[in-house]
């Protein structure tokens, strides 16, 4: 598609519901599945869909995210006619430019999009786990002569009130949009994935900000404005695996689902790789006292204890006598002797002292990045 369509990934949200895990890190940079970060799935979808130009809009605690993305080489986005560009708030003669909403973030980066002169703009969230061919969505957009396409997925009816719900006619044309309705009419939820005809969106945003700056948010303002003005807005139905990992429970649950051999994402699919940027570490090692079952173990791990149904990122140390079950252990963590961990997320470089017990049976337990629990008495 070359520059026919430019992708804009919104990655500036604070992600407060992830608590300690996003205290000093943007949500899309949170580690996932042993060797990935959340944003890897969206970036890989772009690369696999043939989208060569990707703008990543950051704002909150962007250091780790910026370092991870770099020039986009890990996703093949560093070619002559390709690029991954970090777009951060900036100051100008008109004052500060903090992003005030999803649509405002796009408006503030009009100059970036204009220089690529695309026909379409694909707006994405950087905090979802899924695989999607955006080229197929674009073909559907063209086929329906749409002005705006919204990717939608059926969610359990009891959860529908947490989402923006699209009401459609028999031809999948969206006729009504309810943002987190108390009594939803159906369960067709917006995935936060939009394809806009760039000329039309640009006109709407610039007109709004020249008048009353009322178009800050896509869900609250832009989509209703499109519907009110009679634009052709169509739903693109998606029936694959999709997970919003915006809470501790959903992040832990998605990691546990990632362990299933028949998991729908199929990360071993060579035709649709999930790319990432990882440090070089030696192969993992399991000692004669250690064991690992039903688990994902990344490079550099040293395992002298027992690991069962868990995800271990790079360079995790599990000392003798430790038992880890149903947990996520992020890079560089050290688990002391005779430690017991169950249903927990342990942050990067955390240290769990000998004999500590971390039990998330009642509520998923979380240990923050570089947090120290208990007292370390053995440094071997």
PLY file of the C-alpha trace (Angstrom):
ply
format ascii 1.0
element vertex 380
property float x
property float y
property float z
element edge 379
property int vertex1
property int vertex2
end_header
0.00 0.00 0.00
3.05 2.28 0.38
1.75 5.72 1.37
-1.83 5.03 0.38
-2.57 4.67 4.09
-0.67 6.01 7.09
-1.11 4.46 10.53
-1.31 6.57 13.67
-0.92 4.60 16.90
-2.29 6.35 19.99
0.12 5.37 22.75
-0.03 8.31 25.11
-2.53 7.11 27.70
-1.52 6.82 31.34
-3.16 3.45 31.99
-3.95 4.12 35.66
-5.84 0.83 36.02
-2.53 -1.04 35.72
-1.37 0.61 38.94
2.31 -0.02 39.73
2.99 -1.32 36.22
2.34 2.07 34.62
3.59 4.33 37.40
6.75 5.11 35.42
5.95 3.55 32.04
3.38 4.08 29.29
0.84 1.27 29.04
1.85 0.16 25.50
5.40 -0.45 26.81
4.30 -2.90 29.52
5.87 -6.34 28.93
3.64 -9.16 27.70
3.99 -12.86 26.93
7.62 -13.28 27.94
9.40 -11.50 25.09
7.01 -8.83 23.86
5.62 -5.45 24.87
1.95 -4.69 24.34
2.55 -2.32 21.42
4.43 -5.05 19.50
1.12 -6.53 18.34
-0.14 -3.31 16.76
3.25 -2.52 15.20
3.52 -6.07 13.83
-0.01 -5.86 12.41
1.06 -2.72 10.55
4.21 -4.36 9.20
2.37 -7.55 8.17
-0.41 -5.50 6.52
2.09 -3.69 4.30
1.79 -0.31 6.03
5.19 1.33 5.79
4.67 4.62 7.61
3.61 4.59 11.24
3.33 7.55 13.60
3.38 6.63 17.30
1.74 9.33 19.41
3.22 9.34 22.91
2.79 11.60 25.91
2.79 9.88 29.34
6.15 8.49 30.58
7.44 7.79 27.04
11.09 6.91 27.77
10.79 3.10 27.77
8.39 3.16 24.82
10.62 5.43 22.75
13.67 3.29 23.51
11.79 0.13 22.53
10.52 1.45 19.19
13.68 3.31 18.17
13.71 3.79 14.41
11.29 0.90 13.85
13.96 -1.48 12.51
12.67 -4.41 14.58
9.42 -4.24 12.58
11.07 -3.53 9.22
9.92 0.09 9.31
13.32 1.65 8.61
13.42 1.50 4.80
13.80 4.31 2.27
10.06 4.79 1.92
9.17 3.57 5.41
9.46 4.82 8.94
8.25 4.68 12.53
8.10 8.20 13.91
7.67 9.06 17.58
5.29 12.02 17.87
5.36 13.80 21.20
3.69 16.99 22.47
5.64 20.15 21.70
5.66 23.87 22.27
5.18 26.49 19.56
4.54 30.20 19.26
0.92 29.39 20.04
1.79 27.81 23.41
2.05 24.27 24.74
0.63 21.37 22.77
-0.39 18.69 25.28
-2.78 16.20 23.71
-6.29 16.67 25.13
-7.91 13.61 23.57
-7.60 11.02 20.80
-8.82 13.28 17.99
-6.84 16.25 19.34
-3.69 14.09 19.18
-4.32 13.55 15.45
-5.07 17.24 14.91
-1.80 18.22 16.59
0.08 15.97 14.17
-1.56 17.10 10.93
1.77 18.32 9.60
3.28 14.82 9.98
0.38 13.25 8.08
0.32 15.96 5.42
3.96 15.43 4.53
3.12 11.81 3.64
0.02 12.90 1.69
-2.04 9.73 2.26
-5.52 9.03 0.97
-6.46 7.20 4.15
-5.46 7.38 7.81
-5.66 4.33 10.04
-6.05 5.23 13.72
-5.07 2.52 16.20
-4.76 1.96 19.92
-1.40 0.78 21.19
-2.72 -1.27 24.09
-4.59 -4.22 22.61
-3.49 -7.82 21.97
-4.71 -9.13 18.60
-3.79 -9.92 15.01
-5.59 -8.10 12.21
-4.95 -7.56 8.52
-5.59 -3.84 8.10
-5.37 -4.19 4.32
-8.53 -6.32 4.37
-10.23 -3.62 6.44
-9.16 -1.01 3.88
-10.56 -3.11 1.02
-13.87 -3.32 2.91
-13.75 0.46 3.40
-13.28 1.05 -0.33
-15.90 -1.54 -1.31
-18.51 0.29 0.79
-17.40 3.73 -0.42
-17.15 4.67 3.23
-16.00 7.91 4.76
-15.23 6.18 8.05
-14.85 2.50 8.95
-14.91 1.29 12.55
-13.63 -2.18 13.49
-16.10 -3.90 15.82
-16.24 -7.16 17.73
-19.01 -8.95 19.58
-18.44 -8.90 23.35
-20.43 -10.67 26.09
-23.66 -8.73 26.63
-22.92 -8.33 30.34
-19.69 -6.45 29.45
-21.14 -4.31 26.63
-21.66 -1.29 28.89
-17.84 -0.96 29.21
-17.46 -0.23 25.48
-18.59 2.13 22.77
-21.47 0.21 21.16
-22.34 0.45 17.46
-25.89 -0.09 16.26
-25.99 -1.05 12.57
-28.44 -1.75 9.79
-28.53 -4.97 7.74
-25.69 -3.69 5.52
-23.35 -3.05 8.46
-23.81 0.68 8.09
-23.55 2.29 11.52
-26.71 4.23 12.32
-26.18 4.93 16.01
-23.29 5.04 18.46
-23.59 4.77 22.24
-20.50 5.49 24.33
-20.52 3.06 27.30
-24.34 2.86 27.51
-25.96 1.77 30.78
-28.44 -0.37 28.81
-26.76 -1.36 25.51
-28.98 -2.27 22.57
-26.53 -4.87 21.29
-23.02 -6.22 21.94
-21.15 -4.85 18.91
-18.22 -3.03 20.52
-15.81 -0.57 18.94
-12.20 -1.86 18.96
-10.75 1.66 18.72
-9.59 0.97 15.15
-10.69 3.49 12.52
-10.02 4.14 8.84
-10.77 7.71 7.77
-10.66 9.33 4.35
-7.92 11.78 5.30
-9.22 14.77 3.36
-12.61 14.63 5.10
-11.20 14.07 8.60
-8.66 16.85 8.10
-11.41 19.25 7.07
-13.58 18.38 10.09
-10.72 18.73 12.59
-9.33 22.00 11.22
-12.83 23.53 11.04
-13.52 22.52 14.62
-10.28 23.92 16.02
-10.73 27.16 14.08
-14.15 27.56 15.68
-14.66 26.01 19.15
-12.13 23.17 19.58
-14.98 20.72 20.23
-13.51 17.66 18.48
-11.20 16.24 21.15
-12.29 12.60 21.18
-13.18 10.15 18.42
-15.80 8.25 20.42
-17.46 11.22 22.08
-17.24 13.83 19.34
-15.97 12.76 15.91
-18.03 9.61 15.29
-21.30 11.28 16.43
-20.47 14.24 14.15
-19.97 11.90 11.19
-23.32 10.20 11.89
-25.15 13.52 12.37
-23.84 14.83 9.05
-24.93 11.72 7.13
-21.44 10.45 6.29
-21.16 6.80 5.26
-19.90 5.09 8.41
-19.54 1.31 8.22
-18.71 -1.42 10.72
-15.89 -3.84 9.93
-16.66 -7.03 11.83
-13.73 -8.87 13.43
-14.15 -12.35 14.91
-10.59 -13.22 15.96
-8.86 -13.00 19.33
-8.81 -9.46 20.76
-7.98 -8.43 24.29
-8.01 -5.03 25.94
-5.28 -5.44 28.57
-6.04 -2.24 30.42
-6.54 -3.79 33.85
-4.44 -6.04 36.08
-7.00 -8.84 35.76
-7.17 -8.64 31.95
-3.37 -8.43 31.61
-2.87 -11.49 33.81
-5.69 -13.34 32.05
-4.27 -12.58 28.59
-0.84 -13.87 29.66
-2.42 -17.10 30.96
-4.36 -17.50 27.69
-1.07 -16.98 25.85
0.16 -20.24 27.43
-2.46 -22.38 25.71
-0.95 -24.47 22.87
-4.11 -23.91 20.83
-4.23 -20.20 21.57
-5.99 -18.33 18.75
-3.12 -15.86 18.21
-0.82 -18.70 17.08
2.46 -16.86 17.62
4.28 -19.61 15.75
2.55 -18.67 12.51
5.44 -17.81 10.18
3.08 -15.96 7.84
2.18 -13.40 10.54
5.07 -12.95 12.93
4.86 -10.81 16.03
8.09 -8.85 16.02
9.79 -7.23 18.97
13.06 -5.78 20.19
14.88 -7.97 22.68
18.30 -7.93 24.35
20.72 -10.73 23.54
20.90 -13.23 26.41
22.28 -16.77 26.72
19.91 -19.75 26.48
17.81 -20.40 29.56
19.07 -23.06 31.99
17.18 -25.43 34.26
19.28 -27.01 37.04
18.91 -30.54 38.42
16.77 -29.12 41.23
14.59 -27.08 38.91
11.61 -27.81 36.68
9.42 -25.92 34.25
6.03 -27.20 33.03
3.40 -25.62 30.80
5.39 -22.40 30.82
7.02 -19.88 28.49
10.66 -19.44 29.50
12.67 -16.71 27.76
16.41 -16.45 27.15
18.76 -15.87 30.04
16.52 -17.45 32.70
18.16 -19.55 35.44
15.74 -21.96 37.08
16.63 -23.92 40.20
13.07 -23.98 41.60
9.74 -25.18 40.22
7.82 -23.19 37.59
4.35 -24.28 36.53
1.92 -22.60 34.12
3.75 -19.28 34.15
5.40 -16.75 31.84
9.05 -15.81 32.51
10.70 -12.97 30.57
14.43 -12.59 29.91
17.05 -13.06 32.63
14.79 -14.15 35.50
16.47 -16.02 38.35
14.46 -18.62 40.28
16.42 -20.02 43.19
16.26 -23.46 44.75
13.08 -24.37 46.59
11.03 -21.57 45.00
7.60 -22.44 43.58
5.91 -20.30 40.94
2.42 -21.09 39.63
-0.03 -19.19 37.39
2.18 -16.09 37.37
3.93 -13.59 35.12
7.56 -12.79 35.98
9.04 -9.88 34.02
12.65 -9.36 32.89
15.48 -9.30 35.39
13.42 -10.35 38.41
15.11 -12.40 41.12
13.05 -14.95 43.03
14.76 -16.06 46.25
15.05 -19.49 47.87
11.86 -21.17 49.06
9.68 -18.34 47.77
6.08 -19.18 46.94
4.34 -17.15 44.20
0.80 -17.87 42.99
-1.39 -15.80 40.64
0.91 -12.78 40.55
2.59 -10.31 38.21
6.18 -9.55 39.24
7.63 -6.39 37.66
10.96 -5.96 35.89
14.05 -6.17 38.14
11.97 -6.87 41.23
13.66 -8.79 44.04
11.68 -11.30 46.09
13.61 -12.22 49.23
14.05 -15.77 50.50
10.99 -17.48 52.01
8.56 -14.75 50.92
4.97 -15.71 50.07
3.04 -13.84 47.38
-0.48 -15.20 47.02
-2.95 -13.68 44.56
-5.69 -16.24 45.13
-8.20 -13.58 46.20
-6.88 -10.77 43.97
-4.03 -10.85 41.44
-0.89 -9.82 43.36
1.39 -7.21 41.77
4.99 -6.37 42.62
6.27 -3.19 40.95
9.38 -2.63 38.86
12.58 -2.87 40.97
10.44 -3.35 44.09
12.02 -5.39 46.88
9.88 -7.81 48.90
11.31 -9.45 52.02
14.99 -9.64 52.85
17.59 -11.23 50.61
19.94 -13.39 52.63
21.60 -15.32 49.84
23.44 -13.65 46.98
24.85 -16.70 45.19
0 1
1 2
2 3
3 4
4 5
5 6
6 7
7 8
8 9
9 10
10 11
11 12
12 13
13 14
14 15
15 16
16 17
17 18
18 19
19 20
20 21
21 22
22 23
23 24
24 25
25 26
26 27
27 28
28 29
29 30
30 31
31 32
32 33
33 34
34 35
35 36
36 37
37 38
38 39
39 40
40 41
41 42
42 43
43 44
44 45
45 46
46 47
47 48
48 49
49 50
50 51
51 52
52 53
53 54
54 55
55 56
56 57
57 58
58 59
59 60
60 61
61 62
62 63
63 64
64 65
65 66
66 67
67 68
68 69
69 70
70 71
71 72
72 73
73 74
74 75
75 76
76 77
77 78
78 79
79 80
80 81
81 82
82 83
83 84
84 85
85 86
86 87
87 88
88 89
89 90
90 91
91 92
92 93
93 94
94 95
95 96
96 97
97 98
98 99
99 100
100 101
101 102
102 103
103 104
104 105
105 106
106 107
107 108
108 109
109 110
110 111
111 112
112 113
113 114
114 115
115 116
116 117
117 118
118 119
119 120
120 121
121 122
122 123
123 124
124 125
125 126
126 127
127 128
128 129
129 130
130 131
131 132
132 133
133 134
134 135
135 136
136 137
137 138
138 139
139 140
140 141
141 142
142 143
143 144
144 145
145 146
146 147
147 148
148 149
149 150
150 151
151 152
152 153
153 154
154 155
155 156
156 157
157 158
158 159
159 160
160 161
161 162
162 163
163 164
164 165
165 166
166 167
167 168
168 169
169 170
170 171
171 172
172 173
173 174
174 175
175 176
176 177
177 178
178 179
179 180
180 181
181 182
182 183
183 184
184 185
185 186
186 187
187 188
188 189
189 190
190 191
191 192
192 193
193 194
194 195
195 196
196 197
197 198
198 199
199 200
200 201
201 202
202 203
203 204
204 205
205 206
206 207
207 208
208 209
209 210
210 211
211 212
212 213
213 214
214 215
215 216
216 217
217 218
218 219
219 220
220 221
221 222
222 223
223 224
224 225
225 226
226 227
227 228
228 229
229 230
230 231
231 232
232 233
233 234
234 235
235 236
236 237
237 238
238 239
239 240
240 241
241 242
242 243
243 244
244 245
245 246
246 247
247 248
248 249
249 250
250 251
251 252
252 253
253 254
254 255
255 256
256 257
257 258
258 259
259 260
260 261
261 262
262 263
263 264
264 265
265 266
266 267
267 268
268 269
269 270
270 271
271 272
272 273
273 274
274 275
275 276
276 277
277 278
278 279
279 280
280 281
281 282
282 283
283 284
284 285
285 286
286 287
287 288
288 289
289 290
290 291
291 292
292 293
293 294
294 295
295 296
296 297
297 298
298 299
299 300
300 301
301 302
302 303
303 304
304 305
305 306
306 307
307 308
308 309
309 310
310 311
311 312
312 313
313 314
314 315
315 316
316 317
317 318
318 319
319 320
320 321
321 322
322 323
323 324
324 325
325 326
326 327
327 328
328 329
329 330
330 331
331 332
332 333
333 334
334 335
335 336
336 337
337 338
338 339
339 340
340 341
341 342
342 343
343 344
344 345
345 346
346 347
347 348
348 349
349 350
350 351
351 352
352 353
353 354
354 355
355 356
356 357
357 358
358 359
359 360
360 361
361 362
362 363
363 364
364 365
365 366
366 367
367 368
368 369
369 370
370 371
371 372
372 373
373 374
374 375
375 376
376 377
377 378
378 379
